[in-house]
Amino acid sequence: MASSVKITGISKAYTKDVPVLKPLDLEVKKGELFFLLGPSGCGKSTLLRIIAGLVQPDAGKIFFDEEDVTDFPPEKRRAAMVFQNYALWPHMTVFDNVAFGPRTTGLASALVKQRVNEALELVKMSQYAARKPTSLSGGQQQRIALARAIAVDPAVLLLDEPLSNLDAKLRDEMRLEIKRVCKERSLTAIYVTHDRREALGMGDRIALLEGGVIRQLDTPVNLYKKPSSCFAASFLGNVNFIKGRLAGKEKDLWKLDTTVGTLYTDQPVPKKTEDPGKEYTILLRPEHLMVAGTKPTPNVFHAEYESGTFLGERCEMTFRSSSGTAVEVSEDSSEIREKGKVYPVSVLPSNVVILED
């Protein structure tokens, strides 16, 4: 039976006065596929190991449902871990690898067999039960590692960068498979990654960490479209940061005087500050900009085409406004632009985002 997870005041430092995790609070809902996302060294793997019981926190509490498991050893928590290096026993068959966990709980052999067969069927690996892990591909081994974790019927499934050793095509396939398995079983899963595509494409919610602190926590769509900081915006995708000042409000739109010209936004001003003249950093995603766009919008500025790269399905281009501000544009068009020519560039008010920092 899946459990919710509640973390209160968890902190950790491996070296005195150098915290890996600063006191943080977090709640993961029952049945949620929850991501801990962030750069290397931000504390996400340490937090996962604390939840698993593999690392003791310096302070704070961990609850599975309403039960305090902070001082429980790993085997008493009903939390199963999937590692990036698979951690399968090469001398055992696939069946015995998956059966290892249920057998240690003292289940009858018939129930162990049932659990293993169900888990292998769920990850579509039933036909490989008699094989040794070394005869399988990386993707197949990762499926077996996932089946082994599922077979113990965990309250919480923990995944530590499980796809980092796979090539790009296999990663794409396994993302879909892990999400499918978690949803079919209604598993509470906490997934650590530094790959924004994994988090955005799979997660129900994402906690973005930096320096041992949760910088923002939201759904993938809200995190991407409404980041609260320059760090969140740039970590989750390609960006244009421009400077702009508030110049009042016209109807339902905020007017901004920016380094590329006048822009309007229907997005809220951070912290409800409505101070005219206050300077902000403004986010324009490259894929939200349109060269000679046809959609009606009050936001049009002119910029000179400098260079571009054709990438098959998309073309990435650099333009420069009359003030000298470089702007990156990404569009699904193979149209060749003329170097040195000035083009109109537009953006919808809903895609002009004012950042808090």
Protein Blocks (a to p, Z undefined) as FASTA:
>chain_A
ZZddddehiacdfbghiafbdcddddddehiacdddddehilmmmmmmmmnopaccfbdc
ddehjbcfklpcfklnopacddfklopafkbcfklmmmmmmmmnopafklmmmmmmmmmm
mnopmmmmmpcfklpcfklmmmmmmmmmmmnopabdcdehkllmpcfklmmmmmmmmmmm
mmmnopacddddfbfklmmmmmmbdcddeehiafbgcdfklmmmmccbfklmmmnoccdd
dddddebjehjaccdddfkbccddfbdcehhiacehiacdddddfklpcehiabdcfbdc
ddddfbdcdehjaccdddddfkopacddddddfbdcdehiacdddddfklmccdfZZ
